[in-house]
């Protein structure tokens, strides 16, 4: 009876088929997609009412020229440091 059924050297090898290895391009693609999803989620969370992105967009909508001036001055200040 034991001669009828060949046994695998390890029981787990007979249960699951061997998975095909992923190509490096597929791995990089999956990593980029995962990162993009996390960034999109963070942006959506920041756009909820009362969150920083929501506040900034409201300020820019109400006073676009003032916002542009502040952004310009911040850029100049950062550029002078370097």
LINFEN-V476834 format. One record per residue. SS is DSSP state (alpha for helix, beta for strand, coil for the rest). OMEGA is omega in whole degrees, -180 to 180 (NA if undefined). BURIAL is I if it has 24 or more other C-alpha atoms within 12 Angstrom, else O. Layout:
SS|OMEGA|BURIAL ; SS|OMEGA|BURIAL
This chain:
coil|180|O ; coil|179|O ; coil|-177|O ; coil|-174|O ; coil|176|O ; coil|-179|O ; coil|176|O ; coil|-180|O ; coil|177|O ; coil|-176|O ; alpha|-177|O ; alpha|180|O ; alpha|-178|O ; alpha|-176|O ; alpha|-175|O ; coil|175|O ; coil|-180|O ; coil|179|O ; coil|180|O ; coil|179|O ; coil|180|O ; coil|176|O ; coil|179|O ; alpha|180|O ; alpha|179|O ; alpha|178|O ; alpha|179|O ; alpha|179|O ; alpha|178|O ; alpha|179|O ; alpha|180|O ; alpha|179|O ; alpha|179|O ; alpha|179|O ; alpha|179|O ; alpha|179|O ; alpha|179|O ; alpha|179|O ; alpha|179|O ; alpha|178|O ; alpha|179|O ; alpha|178|O ; alpha|179|O ; alpha|178|O ; alpha|180|O ; alpha|-179|O ; coil|178|O ; coil|-178|O ; coil|179|O ; coil|180|O ; coil|-173|O ; alpha|-179|O ; alpha|177|O ; alpha|-180|O ; alpha|180|O ; alpha|180|O ; alpha|177|O ; alpha|179|O ; alpha|-179|O ; alpha|179|O ; alpha|-177|O ; alpha|-177|O ; coil|-175|O ; alpha|-179|O ; alpha|177|O ; alpha|178|O ; alpha|178|O ; alpha|178|O ; alpha|179|O ; alpha|179|O ; alpha|178|O ; alpha|-180|O ; alpha|175|O ; alpha|178|O ; alpha|178|O ; alpha|-179|O ; alpha|179|O ; alpha|-179|O ; alpha|180|O ; alpha|178|O ; alpha|-175|O ; coil|NA|O
